[in-house]
Amino acid sequence: MAYLVEGQFIKNWEDVRLHSKTIHFQSRSVGEWVTADEFAPNRFTLVCGWGDPWSHRTTLVHSFLQLGGLIDIVYVSPEYGDLGWRLETPIQSYSLVTDLYLAEDTSFTGRVTIPLLWDRLQNKIVNNDSLLISKIFCELARENTDLYPSEKTKETDFLIQFIHERINNGVYKIGFSNTQNIYNKMSDSFFSALFILEHRLRNTRFLLGNEITLCDFILLPTLVRFNEIYFPCMKCTAHRLEDFPNLWAYYLELLSMPYIANTIDYQKIVATYYTLEFINPSMIIPNTHRQENSLVSESREYEIYTAPF
């Protein structure tokens, strides 16, 4: 996590804590809604990371809705450097994510997060809320594919909040628990949430029925990272994903769908987490036990086998 204090980048967490005693820290939450008529080719850029699960929400929606011709994507390098995340491709004159946060306010103090939606015309971040960005993308493509149906808004939002609190954040609550008692409670909460979804998927293809919705793309980033990252790094070891047969089958089907597999790069996901010193002090990056496209191949075999489903 990158921080800025009066425009100066701070990487060391102890230094951040020292400053936080005297400076009010804020999360730079930018939640401007962008309407469909504001979108024009080459105006907006989605900045995200291959390893970041919050970014993955937005790239899943972006790819599935085929918005590449309207909104381009710039990824950050998987390795978290001395100056934070570096853009793989510079945006205008900016090469760091922190540069984008300082573009509008050179003395900003607070957290620097991705994903974010950058407006080249106004030279500023217009949104850095992964859920809002995803909903904006859903609205853009509503006439062709409705991932956020108006008749199911209440149910969708409730399920998204459940997934966000109990599952997306749940793995980190387990991993950063500082007592055995807290760890046990967080682990029980997380896996009970997975069992709830396992039960839900007994008689339905996707989380809200037989049509894919935004809920599925909120859950998928955690499932993608579970066996490779969260199981070993966050001590989410009570069960493997394969221990949930309905959830596992659902996961494989999602991977088999067009425009989903191309949002996943396992090598970069692993590199992102294992180059974070506070997670992996040795900085040794393990070999993944899966080839990059093995799950996709496996999922296609599953799709053929379950054609009536």
N, C-alpha and C positions, 0 to 999 in steps of 0.2 A: 504494500500500500504506500503510495507516494503522498507526501505532505508538503505544503508550501506555508512558510511563515513570512508574512509581509513580502511576498514575492520571491523568497529564497527557498530553494529546494532542500529538504531534509530527508535523509534516507534512514539514519539510525533511529530506531524506535525509542531508545533511552533519551536521545536529544529531543525527540518529539514530546515525550512526557515532561521533560524539563520545561519546555516552552509552554506546554498546555496548562501549567500552573499559573501563568500570568496572562496568557492570550486565549481568548475565547475561540475554540475551534468550531468550525462549521463544515458540514458537508455541502459542497457547492451543488445544490439541487436546482437544476435548470429544467423546468417542465413546460416550456412553451409548446402549445399545440400547433402543428403545421397543417394547414388545410390542403386539400388536393390541388386547388388552383395555384398554390404557391410553388408546387414542384415543377421544375423544369430540368432537362438534362444538364448535367455538369454543375448544378447549383449546390446540391447537398451531398455530403460524404459521410458514410458511416465508419467510425473509427472503432476498432474492436481488437480483441486478442483471440488467437486460436485456442489457448488454454483456458481462458476466462469463461466460466459457465454463464454469467450474466450477458456477456457478449454473444454467446452461442444462441441464446434465446432470439436475439435480433437477427442473426445471420440465418437461422433456420427459417424464420418467417420471410425474410428478404429473398432467400433462395427458392423456397417453396412457392412463393407468389410471383417469382420471376421478375423481380424489380431491378435487375442489374442494368437494364437500359436507361433507368431513370435515376438510380442512386448508386454511386460507386462505393466500393469498400476499400479502406486502407487498414491493413493489419499492423499491429505492433510486433516487434521482434520478440520471440519467446523468452529470451534471457532478459531479466530485470537488471538494468545497468546501474552505474553509479549516479546517473541523472534520471533514473526512472525508465519508463518505457520509451523506446525509440521507434518512430514510425518507419516501417519498411520502405514506404514511398513518401517523400516529403509532401506536405500540403502547402501550396503557395511557398512561403519562406520558412515554414515551420517544420522542424525535424523531430521534436519531442512532444509528447502529450502535454507536459507541463507548459510548453509554449502556447498551446491552444487555450489553456486555462488562464494564462496571463495576457492573452491578446486583448481582452476587454478590460481587465483590471490588473495592472502591473504590480500592485501591492496586495494581491489576494492572499488570504490566510485560510487554509482548510485542506480537506482531502482532495486528491486528484484521482478520479475514477474513470473507467471505461465500462461499457460502450458510451459513445457520445455521437450526436448528430451535429455535424459542422456545416454551417451556412457560409459558402464561399462568397456570396453576394454581400452579406452583412459582416463578414469576417469575425464570426463569433460562434460559440456553442449555443445551439437553441434548445437542446434537450440532452440530458445524460441519465435519464431514468429508463432502464431497459424495458420495463413493462409498458411505459407510455410510448416509447419508440416503436415497440412491437404493435401496439394498438393503432398508432398512426399508419404503419405499413398495412395493417388489416383494413383500415378505412380506405386506403388508396386503391385496394384491389377488390373491394366488397362486391362490385358488380359481377366479377368473374368467379371469385372464390371467397366465401364468407367464413372466415376463421373465428369471427367474434359476433355470432348471430344475435341480433337485438332481442329476439324472443327468449334467449337464454342468458341474458346479461347477468342477472342476479346469481344464477347457478354457476355460471362461468367464473365470476369474480370470487365467489365463495370458495370454489375449488382451487382457483389460482392462489388465493391467500393461504389455504390449507397446505398446498404443495410448497409454497414459498417458505412458510414458517417451519413446518415439520420436516420437510425433505431437503429443499435447496439449502436452507440455512442449517438444517438439522445435522448434516455431516460435519459442519464446522463447530457446532456446539459440542459434538462428541470429541472432535479432535483437539479442541482447545480447552477442554474441561481441566480444572486444576485440582480436583479431588476425586477420589474413587466414587464417592456417593453421587456427585454431580455427573460423572461419566456414566454411571449405571442408569441414572434417570434419563439422561439425554439419549443414550443408546436405546433404552426401552421405548422412548417417545418416537424416535426415528423409525425403528423397525416395526412398531405397531402401526405407524402411518403407512408403511409399505404393505403390511398385511391388509389394511383397509382398502388400498387400491387393488391388491391381489383379489380380494373378494369382489370388488366392484367390476373387475374385468372378467368375471366368470361368464357373464351373459351378454357382454357388450364388446364390440370391436375396439372402440376408443373410449376415452374417459367419459365423454358425454353422449355416447351412443354410437351409431354406425358411421358418422361423419367426423373427420378429423377437425379439431378446433385448436384455438390458442392454448388451451390447457395442456394438450399433448406436447406442445413445444416448450412449455414451461417446465414440464417434468423431464423431458428427454436429456437435457444437458447433464443432469445429475446421474442418470442411468449410464450415459456414455462414459463418465469418469469414474464410475463406482469401482469396478474391479481393478482398474489400473492405478487409481489414485486414492480414492477414499478408503478402500479396504486396507491398504498398507499404511498410508500416510496419516489418515485421520482415525485409525483404530476402529473402523466400522466393521468389526470382524465377527459379529454374531452370526451373520449369514452372508452367503454369496448371492449375487443377483439370480443365478440359476436355481436357487432354492425356492424361487417364486415362479412356478410354471406358467401361470397366466401372464404375469408381468414380463417374464422372459420372452414368451411368444409374441407378446405385444411389442416389446422392444425390437425383436428381430424383424417384425413386419415393418415397423417404422423405418428401420435402416434400409429396407428393400425398396422404399418408395422413392420416386424420382426427386432429385434436387435436395435430398437429405444427406446422403453419403458424402457429397462434396463439401459439406460444412465441417467435416471431421478429419483431423490430422492427428493420429495418435502420437506420433513422434513429437510433434510440437506441443501437444497437451502435456506429455510426460516432461518434456524439457522445461515447460513453463513452471511447473510445480517444483521440480527437483533442482532448479537453479535459484530458488528462494531460500536464502541462508537460514531463516528462522524455522523453516520446515525441514531442511536438509543441510545441516552444518558441514557435512563432508563434501557436499557438492558433487557427489558421484551420481551420474544419471544411469539408472538401471536399464537393461534391455527389456523391451516389452515382450510378453510371451505370445503376442499375436502379430501376424503380418498385417499391414495397414488395411488391406481389403478383405481379410479373411472373414470378418463378421458379415460384411456385405454379401460375400459369396454364400456363406451359411444361411443368411436371411433369405436369399433368393431361392435356395433349395427349400426352405421352410414355406415360402410363399407358394411354390408349386405344389408342395405336399398338402397345403391347407386351402387349395383353391376354392372349395365350397364355402369356407369361412368368410 
